[in-house]
Amino acid sequence: MSTIKTEVLNLEAIKGMCFFDPHIHMTSRTTDDYQAMADAGIVAIIEPAFWLGQPRTGLASFRDYYNSLIGWERFRSSQFGIKHYCTIGLNAREANNIDLAEQVMELLPLFIYKEGVVGIGEIGFDDQTPAEEKYYRLQLALAKQAELPVQVHTPHRDKKKGTIRSMEIALEHQLNPTHVIIDHNNEETVEEVLNRGFWAAFTIYPFTKMGNERMVALVKKYGSERIMINSAADWGISDPLAVPKTAALMKAYGIPEKDIELVTYQNAITAFAQSGQLDVTSFLAMKQIDQREKFAGNSILRGGQQPRIDKSSIIIS
C-alpha cells in the first residue's frame, strides 16, 4: 500500500461524522482525552472491564471498580457529551487467581443487569490456561442466561489458536455468533472469524495489535460487514483518537463513506444494541453539557476552573 502524506490525515476530512469506540478504557485516561474525543466526533463509547496493570488482591476492589464503570466514569464521560456504556466481566489474566475468581463469579450477577451494561466482557484467553477456560465458560453461560452480547479478548500470544478456541467454546455453549464480538483480530484471524459468523473487532493500537494502514487494507479486502474498529486505549501507549484517525485514513484511500460509517460507528451499535441497553437517540441527544453538575457530591472541575457548557466552548480560557 502506498504511503499517504501526513498532511492529508487531518480530522477536518471527517468533520461532521459521528464515531463509536466500542472498546476503550477511560478509567485510565484523562479529561483532556475526553475533550479531544468529543471534538473529533466520538459520541459514544463502551468501556470493558479489564485488569489495572497489577493484580487486584480482594473482592472489594472488583466491586469498587465495577461500581466506577456504572457510576463515576459514566458521569465523567457525560460531562463531555459522550455516552458511556460498559461491559462487565472477569478478565482472563485475573481468572488465574482461582480463589478470587470464584468470589468474582458470585459478584457478577449483581452488576450485569445494571443500566448501561451492554455485555459480558472483556473475557477470554491470555495464557490459555485451564483456569482461563473454566471462567470463560462460566461467563458465557452467564451471558446466555442474561441474553447479553459477549466481548471476547483474544490472546496476544498464539493468537490464531486462542481465537479459534474462543469461538469453538462459544458455539459449544450454543451462543449465536451474532451475539459474540471477537476482539483484537489481525490478518491471521479475520477470515476464520467472519466465515464462522462472528463479529470481527480490530484494535488500532501501536505496535502490538493493528495499524491504521493495515486496517484500511483489510476493509478493502473484506468489506465492512460485521467489522468494527476500536482503540482499546488504556494505561499503555495508546491513542483515544484511533477510530476517527483511521476513518480519516480510510477516506484518504477512497473507501466509501457508507463503509467507513459501518466500521467506525453503526456495526458496533448493531452488535451491542442486542443487549437492549443501547439507545442511539440518547447519545445523539447529548448536546448540552453543564460541567457544574455533580456526582456523589463531586464534579470534574477543580479550583477556579470554568465549566464547559456546550461542545463548542473550551474548558480553559
C-alpha positions in Angstrom: 0.0 0.0 0.0 1.4 3.4 -0.9 2.0 6.0 1.8 -0.5 8.8 2.3 1.1 12.1 3.1 0.7 13.2 6.7 -0.9 16.5 5.9 -3.8 14.6 4.3 -4.6 12.8 7.5 -6.2 15.6 9.5 -9.5 15.2 11.2 -11.1 18.0 9.1 -11.6 15.4 6.4 -14.1 13.6 8.6 -15.6 16.6 10.3 -19.4 16.1 10.9 -19.1 12.3 11.1 -20.1 10.5 14.3 -17.9 7.8 15.8 -18.5 5.0 18.3 -15.4 3.5 20.1 -16.7 0.1 21.4 -13.6 -0.7 23.4 -11.7 2.0 25.4 -10.5 2.0 29.0 -11.4 5.6 30.0 -10.7 4.9 33.7 -7.0 5.1 32.6 -7.4 8.3 30.6 -7.6 12.0 31.3 -10.3 14.6 30.9 -8.1 16.0 28.1 -8.7 12.8 26.2 -12.5 13.1 26.7 -12.4 16.6 25.3 -10.3 15.6 22.3 -12.6 12.7 21.6 -15.7 14.8 21.7 -14.2 17.4 19.4 -13.2 14.6 17.0 -16.8 13.3 16.7 -16.8 10.4 19.2 -20.4 10.4 20.5 -20.4 7.1 22.4 -18.0 4.5 23.9 -18.0 1.1 25.6 -15.6 0.6 28.4 -14.9 -3.1 29.0 -13.9 -4.3 32.5 -10.2 -5.2 32.4 -7.2 -5.5 34.7 -5.5 -2.4 36.1 -1.9 -3.2 35.3 -1.3 -5.1 38.5 -3.5 -7.8 40.1 -6.3 -6.9 42.5 -5.9 -8.6 45.8 -9.5 -8.7 47.1 -13.2 -8.8 46.1 -13.9 -5.3 47.3 -11.5 -3.9 44.7 -13.5 -5.6 42.0 -16.8 -4.3 43.5 -15.5 -0.7 43.6 -14.1 -1.0 40.1 -17.4 -2.3 38.7 -19.3 0.5 40.5 -17.0 3.1 39.0 -17.8 1.8 35.5 -21.5 2.2 36.0 -21.2 5.3 38.2 -18.4 7.9 38.2 -16.9 7.1 34.8 -20.3 7.2 33.1 -20.9 10.6 34.7 -17.4 11.9 33.8 -18.0 10.9 30.2 -21.3 12.7 30.1 -19.6 15.9 31.1 -18.0 15.9 27.7 -21.2 15.0 25.8 -20.1 11.3 25.3 -22.5 8.5 26.1 -20.7 5.9 28.2 -21.6 2.2 28.2 -19.7 -0.7 29.7 -19.3 -4.5 29.6 -18.7 -6.3 32.9 -16.7 -9.4 33.4 -13.7 -11.2 34.9 -10.7 -10.7 32.7 -8.6 -13.6 31.5 -5.4 -12.6 33.3 -7.1 -12.4 36.7 -9.0 -15.6 36.1 -5.9 -17.4 37.1 -6.3 -16.3 40.7 -8.8 -19.1 41.3 -9.8 -18.3 44.9 -10.6 -14.7 44.0 -12.1 -15.6 40.7 -14.7 -17.8 42.5 -15.7 -14.8 44.6 -15.9 -12.5 41.5 -18.3 -15.0 39.8 -20.7 -14.6 42.6 -20.4 -10.8 42.3 -21.0 -10.5 38.5 -24.8 -11.2 38.6 -25.2 -8.1 40.8 -23.8 -5.9 38.0 -24.6 -7.3 34.6 -28.2 -6.2 34.8 -27.4 -2.6 35.7 -28.3 0.3 33.5 -25.7 0.9 30.7 -24.2 -2.6 30.8 -24.3 -3.8 27.2 -22.5 -7.1 27.5 -20.2 -9.5 29.4 -16.6 -8.6 28.8 -13.9 -8.5 28.1 -13.4 -12.2 28.7 -11.5 -15.0 27.1 -7.9 -16.1 27.0 -4.5 -14.7 27.9 -2.1 -17.6 28.6 -4.7 -20.1 27.6 -4.7 -21.9 30.9 -7.3 -24.3 32.2 -8.4 -21.7 34.7 -9.0 -19.2 32.0 -11.1 -21.6 30.1 -13.1 -22.5 33.2 -14.1 -18.9 33.9 -14.6 -18.1 30.2 -17.1 -20.9 30.0 -18.9 -19.8 33.2 -19.2 -16.3 31.9 -20.5 -17.5 28.5 -23.2 -19.3 30.4 -24.0 -16.2 32.4 -24.2 -14.2 29.1 -26.6 -16.7 27.6 -28.8 -16.6 30.7 -28.8 -12.8 30.8 -29.3 -12.6 27.0 -26.3 -10.2 26.7 -23.6 -10.0 24.0 -20.1 -11.2 24.7 -16.9 -9.2 24.2 -14.1 -11.7 23.7 -10.4 -10.8 24.4 -8.1 -12.8 22.1 -4.6 -13.6 23.4 -1.5 -11.7 22.3 0.5 -15.0 22.1 -0.6 -17.8 19.8 -3.5 -15.7 18.7 -4.9 -17.8 16.0 -5.2 -20.9 18.2 -6.7 -18.8 21.0 -9.2 -17.1 18.7 -10.4 -20.4 17.1 -10.7 -22.0 20.6 -12.7 -19.0 21.8 -15.2 -19.4 19.0 -15.5 -23.1 19.4 -16.3 -22.9 23.1 -18.9 -20.2 22.4 -20.5 -22.5 19.9 -20.4 -25.4 22.4 -22.4 -23.2 24.7 -24.9 -22.6 21.9 -24.3 -18.9 21.7 -25.4 -17.3 18.5 -22.2 -16.0 16.7 -24.1 -12.7 16.1 -24.1 -12.1 19.9 -20.3 -12.6 20.2 -17.7 -9.9 19.4 -14.3 -11.4 18.8 -11.8 -8.6 19.5 -8.1 -7.8 18.8 -8.2 -9.6 15.4 -5.5 -9.4 12.8 -4.8 -10.7 9.3 -4.2 -14.2 10.6 -7.7 -14.5 12.3 -10.1 -12.3 10.4 -11.2 -14.7 7.7 -11.9 -17.5 10.2 -14.0 -15.2 12.4 -16.1 -13.8 9.5 -16.6 -17.2 8.0 -18.0 -18.5 11.3 -20.5 -15.6 11.5 -19.0 -13.8 14.5 -18.4 -10.0 14.7 -14.7 -9.2 14.0 -13.4 -6.3 16.0 -10.0 -4.7 15.4 -7.9 -2.7 17.9 -5.9 0.2 16.4 -3.1 0.1 19.0 0.6 1.0 18.4 3.0 -1.9 17.7 1.1 -4.7 19.4 -2.2 -5.1 17.7 -3.4 -3.5 14.4 -2.1 -0.4 12.5 -4.2 2.2 10.6 -2.9 1.3 7.2 -3.2 -2.4 7.7 -6.8 -1.8 8.8 -7.5 0.1 5.6 -6.2 -2.9 3.6 -8.4 -5.3 5.5 -11.5 -3.2 4.8 -10.6 -3.0 1.2 -10.2 -6.8 1.1 -13.1 -8.0 3.3 -15.6 -5.1 3.1 -17.5 -3.6 6.1 -19.9 -6.3 7.1 -19.5 -7.5 10.7 -16.3 -5.5 11.1 -15.7 -2.8 13.7 -12.7 -0.9 15.0 -11.7 0.4 18.4 -8.8 2.0 20.2 -8.6 -0.1 23.4 -6.8 3.0 24.8 -5.6 2.3 28.3 -2.7 3.0 30.7 -0.3 1.9 28.0 1.0 3.8 24.9 -2.3 4.1 23.0 -4.4 6.6 21.2 -8.0 7.5 22.2 -8.5 9.1 18.7 -7.6 5.9 16.9 -11.1 5.5 15.5 -11.6 8.9 13.9 -8.0 8.9 12.7 -8.5 5.6 11.0 -11.7 6.9 9.4 -9.7 9.8 8.0 -7.2 7.4 6.5 -9.9 5.3 5.0 -11.4 8.4 3.4 -8.0 9.4 2.1 -7.7 5.9 0.4 -11.1 6.2 -1.2 -13.1 3.8 0.9 -16.8 4.8 0.5 -18.3 6.8 3.4 -21.0 4.3 3.9 -18.4 1.6 4.7 -16.5 4.0 6.9 -19.7 4.6 8.9 -20.3 0.9 9.3 -16.8 0.1 10.5 -16.4 3.1 12.8 -20.0 3.6 14.1 -23.0 1.5 13.0 -21.7 -2.0 13.3 -20.8 -1.5 17.0 -24.3 -0.1 17.6 -25.9 -3.1 15.9 -23.9 -5.6 17.8 -24.3 -4.2 21.3 -27.8 -3.0 20.9 -28.8 -6.6 21.2 -28.4 -6.0 25.0 -31.5 -3.9 24.9 -29.5 -1.2 26.8 -28.1 0.9 23.9 -30.3 3.7 22.7 -28.9 5.7 19.8 -31.3 8.6 20.4 -29.9 9.1 24.0 -26.4 9.7 22.9 -27.1 11.7 19.8 -29.3 14.0 22.1 -26.4 14.8 24.4 -25.8 18.3 23.0 -26.0 20.4 26.2 -23.2 19.9 28.7 -23.0 21.5 32.1 -19.8 20.7 34.0 -21.2 22.2 37.1 -23.2 19.1 37.7 -22.1 16.7 40.4 -21.9 13.0 41.0 -21.8 11.9 44.7 -21.0 15.5 45.6 -18.1 15.7 43.2 -17.7 17.5 39.8 -14.9 17.3 37.3 -14.0 20.9 38.0 -11.1 21.9 40.3 -10.4 25.2 41.9 -11.3 28.1 39.7 -11.9 26.1 36.5 -14.6 27.4 34.3 -17.3 24.9 33.2 -17.7 23.8 29.6 -21.4 24.4 29.0 -21.6 23.0 25.5 -19.4 21.2 22.9 -18.4 24.3 21.0 -16.8 26.0 24.1 -13.5 25.3 25.8 -12.8 24.2 29.3 -9.8 26.5 30.0 -9.7 30.2 28.9 
